[in-house]
Amino acid sequence: MSIKKKIILIFSASFAIVALFGTLAMFDFFEARRDFTFLELSDSIRTKTLQIRRHEKNFFLYGDFTEVEKINQYLAETKQLITTFKGLNPKDRNLIRLAGKIGEYEDRFSYITELARLTIGEIRQLKGYSDRYSYFVPVMESTFLEHPVQTITVLKKIFSLRGDGRLVTHLKEINDQVKKLRSSGEEIIDISREIDKAARYRVQYVIKASEIGILVVFPFAFLFGFIALFRVTQNIVKRLNELMVTIEKTGEGFYSPLPFPSGKDEVSTLIRTYNSMAEALRDREVQLIKKEEELIRHRKLAAIGTLASGVAHELNNPLNNIHISAQILAREVKGTSEGIIKETVEDILSQTLRVKKIVGDLLEFAREKKPEKMRVNLPELIRGVYEQIEKIYPETGVRFSIHAPEEVYISVDPGQMERVFVNLFSNAIDAMRGEGEITVRIHDEKDVVKVEVTDTGPGIPAEYIDKIFDPFFSTKDKGTGLGLSIVYNIIKNHFGRIEATSNERGTTFTIYLPRGI
């Protein structure tokens, strides 16, 4: 992510936190308004229910039927408040309970009112029962609702009414219904108190949440933005300082890459670009060193080749004369001379041939003949070379195997390529002292053919592995040390390369040749 995007993201995140809080605050504001409405309604309901209980008490205490109208009025107003409240919060269980209790209270109060009216009429009929006790009638009219049991006692003792009489039955029913009504009234008061308490709690909760938001969210948003911006800035400055120090080292020739960054901002891109540049510079310096070493090698080879060519030409004619003279001498002394003379002449001939071979190798090394390429089946060429080697080394116990497709066609000089494998196979047989195994593997890749020649000899010491392609370098007691140099030059002239790896279990030469067709 770019630095610009990070900064925008930080400010956006801070703004989003503030905006979220603003949204929540707005939501809390509406919730607070709603909760204040609940509080007002709950307070009104509680007030109305208390008024109902107060007028209920007056009605029962004084028997004043004007209180009935007031109770009915407050009941109607309470029901209206409950309806309004339920419209705002239809799932409130306390409201549902309160509505049920109000309905129950209203029905029971209406029933008590009707019983009271009937009972008053029946009490008034007692005036004609006895003038002596008629003064009890007004007292009973005003107190029977509050004290129905005492009224029954008076009726039984003074007026000698039966316990199952109509008036007594009504008073008993009134006593029972008043108890239930007062119980319902207490429940209504308790429920209204719970509703009021819940509404007040919700208002307090909203106020507290708003306070927390103001005291926590705003400082948090500011602190978050400041810390995030500080971290981003610190990270950028730190990485830029590291890059500056590393670039200064690069100017001094130390190509040390920085840790690979995982981000995608401008500094990370700059570090990746620098790492790529440092790697390219390091690779180029390595290539320059290799090119310089190769140039020195070529100059040495050219000088050696020039010297070898001159020496070989100078030696060639005398050698031919010596060889011809030795042949003539061998024919002349054949069968007539003593053994020592014959052995000496034969030794001159063999050593002359050896020197001629050395001169031939020198001329071959110095000549660097340009390849005359043609289309060749490489596995077939290698098998043919080994058949020639078997004729040169007929009594060896070396096993030969080749792992390759039947046909791998490549554009090479067949004569020079035969010379390559003759040298490699001869060196392998000499290294294994005539016992072991030579394995050839050909890998037909897309644009390159890879050939691996592996023997099971004692291997080449690690300190010699980088020198084996140098001219006149040899680990054997015999030979000129030019074989692998000639191989190297042939492969190089075919625009390929050759590598050698070795351990105590053997040596592997790997040749890479461009397909060329």
N, C-alpha and C positions, 0 to 999 in steps of 0.2 A: 504494500500500500504506500502511495506517495506521501511525502511530508505534508503537502497541501491537504490531501485527503485526511491525514491523521488529525491535523489541526481543526479542519472542518468537522471531523467526527467528534473531537473532544468538545468543541463548542456546541455541536448539535446534541451530544449526549447531555451536557449540562443544561442546555435549553430544554431538552426533552424532559429532564428530571423536574425542572421548574414548571414546565408546561403540564407535566403529569400532576405535580402538586397543585398547580392552579386548577386543573380539571377536578382533582379530588376535593380541593377547597370549595370549588363551585358546587360540586356534588354534595359536599358536607353542608354548604350553605342552604341548598334546597332541602337537604335532610333536616337541617336545623329548623328551617321554616316549618317543615312538615311536623317535626317533633314538638315544636312550640305550639302548633295547632293541636297536636295530640294532648299536650299538657293543658292547654286551655279547655279542650273538650273534657279531659279527665277531671280537671278541677271543677268544671261546671257540673259534670255528672255527680261527683262526690258531694258538691253543694246541694244539688237537687235531692239526692238520696237522703242527705241529712235533714233537709226540709220536710221530706216525706215522713221521716221518722218522728220529727218534732210535731207535725200536725197529727200524725197517728196517735202520739201520746196524748195530745190535747183532746182528740176525739174520744179516746178510751177513758180519759180522766174526767172529762166534763160532759160527755155525751152530746157535744155540740155538732149538729149535722152540717153546719157551715164549713167545718173542717174537711168534710168529705169532698166538697167541690175543690178545695185547695189541694187535697191529696191527689185527686184525679187530674187536676191541672198539672201538678208536678210530675205525675206519672207520664202524662202525655209528652211533656217537655223532655223528660228523661229518655223516653223511647225515641223521640226525634233526634236527640243528641247521639244516642247509640246508633241510629241509622246513619247519621252523618259520619260518625267514627268508623263504622264498618265499611263505609264507602272508601275511606282512606286506607283501612287495614282490615280487609275482609277475613283474614285467616287468624285474627287475634282470638285465642281461646277464652280469655277473660271476658271479652266483649260478648262472645257467644253465650257464655255462662250467665253473664249479667242480663242479657236480653231474655234468656229463659226464666231467670229468677224474677225479673220485673213483670213478665207475663203471668207467672205463677202468683206473684204478690197481688197483682191487679185483680185476678180472678178471685182469689181468696178474700181480698178486701171487699169486693162487690158482694160476695156471698155473705160476709159478716154484716155488711150494711143492711142487706135484705133481712137477715135474721134479727138484727137490732130493731128494725122498724116493726117487725111482727111482734117481737118481745115487748116493746114499749106499749103497743096496743093491748097486749094481754095483761101487762102490769096495770094499766089504767082501768081495766075491767075489775080489778080487785077493790076499787073504791066502794063499790056497792056491796061488798062482802061484809064489811063491818065498819061502822063509823068510828068505832073506838080506835082502830088501827089504820085509819085512812091517811094519817100523817106520814106513814112509812112509804106510801106510794111515790111521792116526789123524790124521796131519798133514793129509793131503788131505781127510779128512772135515770137518775144522774150517776149512779155508781155501778149498775149491773155490768157494764162493759169492762170496767176496771176490776171489779170484784164479783165475778159471776158465782163463784163457789159460796161466798158469804151470803149472797142474795138467795141462793138455793136454801141455805140453812135457815134464813129468816122466813122464807116462804113455808118451809116445813114446820117450823116451830110455832109461828104466829098464825099463819093462814091455814095450817094443817093440810097442805097440798101433798098429794102422793108423789113418790119419787119417779113414777113413770108418766106423770102428767105432761101435757103438751108444753107448758111454760118451763117446767123443770128440764124437760128434754132439750128445749131451745137453749136454755142457759148452759147446760152441759156442752152442747154443740158449740156455743159461742166460746166457752172456756177452752175447748180443744182447738178451735180455729184460731183464736187469738194467740195461743202459744205457738202454733205453726206459723202464723203471720209474723210474729215477733222474731221467730227463728229465721224466717226468710228475710226479714228486714236486716237482721244482723249479718246474714250472708251477703246481702246486697251491699251493706256498708263495707264489709271485708273485701269484696271483689272490687268495689270502686276505689278502695284504698290501694289495692294491688295495681290497678290500672294507673292510678295517679303516681304510685311509686315507680312503676316501669317507665312511664312517660318522663318523669324527672330524671331517672337514671339515663335514659337515652339522650336527653338534652345535655346532661353533664358529660356523657361519653363523647358527644359530638364536639362540645366545647374543649374537652381535654385533647381530643384528636387534633383539633385545629391548633391548639397550643403546641402540641408536639410537632406538628408539621412546620409551624413557624420557627420553633426553636431548634429543630433538627434538620428538616429537609433542606431549607434554604442554606444554612451553613454547610451541610453535606454537599450540596450541589456546587457551591463555591469552592469548597476544599477539594472536591473531586476534580473539578476543572483545573484548579491550580496545580495539584499534584500530577495529574496526567500531562499537562503542558510542560511542567518541570521535568518529568521523566523523559518525555519525547525529546525535549531540548537537550537534556543531559546526555541521552543516548546518541543523538546526532553529533554533539560536540566531541564526545568520547571517541566515536568511530572515526570522525574526521581527523582528530589528533593522531590516532593509531595509523590512519592512512598517510598522514603527512610524514610521520616518522619512518614508515615503511618506504615511502617514495624517496625520502632522503637516502635511505640505505640502498635503494635501487640505483641511485646515481653513483654510489660507490662500488657498484658491481655485485651487491647481494640481492638476489632475486628470491626473497622470501614471501610467499603469498600469505594473505590474511585468512583467518578462518572463514569458511564459506558461509555467507549470510543466508538466512532463511527468509528474510523479508523481501518486499518488492518496492521499497521506497527508493528515492533518488540516491541516497548514500549507499544502500545495498547494491543498486545497479552500478554505481561508481566503483565499489569494492570488487564486484564481479568482473567489471571491465578491466580494472587494474590487475586482478589475478590472471585474467586471460592474457593481458599484455605481458605480465611478468613471466608467465609460463611460455609465451611465444618467444620472449627475449632469451629466456634460459635455454629453450630448445634451439634457438638460433645460435646462441653462443656455443652450445654443445656441438651443433652442426659445423660451426666455424672451426672449432678445435679439431673435430674429425677431418674436416676438409684440409685443415693445415697439416695434420698428421699424414693424411693421404697424399697431399702435395709433396711433403718431405719424403714420404715413401716412394712416390713416383720419381722424384728427382734422384733419390738413391738408386732406384731400380734402373732409371735411364742411364745414370753414370756407370752402374755395374754392367748394364747391358752393353753400353758402348765399349767399356773395357773388355767385357767377355767376348764381344764380337771381334774386337781387334786381336785379342790374344788367340781366340779360336782360329781366325784366319791365318795368323802367323804360325800357329802350331800345326795346322792341317796339312800343309805341304810336306814339312819334315816328317810328320807322322806317316803320311802315305809312303814316303821314300823308305822309312824304317820298316814299315809293314811289308812293303814289296821285297825289300832286301832280305828280311827275315824269312819270307816265304821261299825265296830263291835258295837261301842258305839251308833251309829245312829240306828242300828237295835234293840239294847236292850232298848233304851229309846223311841222307836217308840210307840206312843199312850199312854204312861204311864207318861211321864214327862211333866213339865210345859213348857209354850211357850218359856221362856228365855233360857232354857237348850237346847231345840230343835234348836232354832236359832243359839245358840253358836256352837253346833255340826256341823250344816250345813255350818256355816262360816268357821270352821276349815277345813272341806272337800274342800270347794271352794278355800280357800287360799292354801291348800296343792296342789291342782291341778295346781294352778297358779305357785307355786314354782317348781313343777315337769316340767311344760312347760319351765320355765326359765332354769332349769337344762338341759332339752333336747336341748334347743337352744345352751347352752354352749357346750354340747358334740358335737352337729352338727358343731358348729363353730371350735372347736378344732380338729375334726376328719380329715377334708379335704380329704374326700373319693375320690379316683381316678374315673373319669367318665367311665361308661360302655356304650360306644357309640353304637348306632344302627341307621338305616335309619328311619327317622321320617318325616311325613308331618307336617311342622310347623304350618300352619294355623289351621289344625284340632286339634293339641295339644293345641293351645291357646284357641280355642272355648271350648274344654273340660274343661280346667282350669276355664274358666269363669262360666261354668255351675256348677262347684263345689262351686265357690264363691257365686253364687246366692242362693245355699242351706244354706251357712253359714250366708249370709245377706239377708234373704227372704223378709224383709219389706223395703228395700232401694228403693229410687226413682232414682237410677243411671241407665243411658242408656249406652249401650255398642254397639260399631260398629267396624268392622274390614274391612280394605281395603287391599285386597291381592289377588293374583292369587289363583285359586282353589288348586293348588298343588305346594308347594315349599319344596322339599325334602332336608334334611340336616342330617349330622351325629352328633348326640348328645346323652347324657344320658337323656332319657325321664323323669325319676323321678326327677333328679336335675333340669332339665329345667322347669318342672311343679312347683317346689319349687320357682324358680326365678319369674315366673309370678304370683304365689299365693301371694308372698310378695309384688310385684309391684301393683297388683290390690287391695290388702287389704289396703296398704298404701294410694292409691288413694281414696278409699271409705272413709277411716277415715279422710283424708284431706278435702274432699268435704262434710263431715258430712252427708252422705247419699243422697245428692242431686247434680246432675251434669251429666257429660258425660265422659266416657273413650273411647278413640279412638286409635285403633292399626293399624299401617300401616306397611306393609312388602314390601321391595324393593328387588327384586331378581336381584342382580348385577352379574358381571362376576364370581368372585371368592369368593365373600362375600355376606352374607344375612344381610340386615340392617332392624332392627325392631324398630319402634318408638311407645312408649306408652305415650299417652298424656292425662292429666286430666284437668278439669276446676276448680280446687281448688284455694285457695288464693296464692299459690306459696310458694317457699322457699326463705327466705331472702338471699340476695347476700353474706352476711358475713358467711353464713352456707353452701353454695353450695359446697365448697371444703372439707367439713368435713363430709358429709352425709354418706360416705362409711367407716368412721372410726368406729371401734367396740365400742359399748355402747354409741354412740352418737345418740340422738333422740330429735326431736322437739315436741314430744307428751308427755302427762302426764303419759301415760301407756306404757308398753312394755319395752324390754331389750335394744333396740338400736342395736340389732345384725342382724336384718332382711336384711338390705342393705349390711352389711359386708359379710353375707353369699352369697347374690346375687353376690357381687363383686368377691368373691373367686370362685364361680361356673363358672362364665363367664371367669375368668382368667384361670381356669383349662381346659377350652375348647379352650384356645389360642385366645380368643376374647377380646373385651374391651367394657366398658359401660361408657357413659357420661350422664351428667344431665344439662339441661338448664331450667331456670325458670324465670317467671315474674309474675306480679299481676294477669294475666289471666289464670295461670296454670303452670304445670310442665311437661316437656317432658324428658323421659329416652330413650336414643338411644343405642341400642345394636348392635355390629358388631360381627358376627360369621362367621368363615371360613366354606365354604361349606363342605369340608372334604370328598366329594364323587364325 
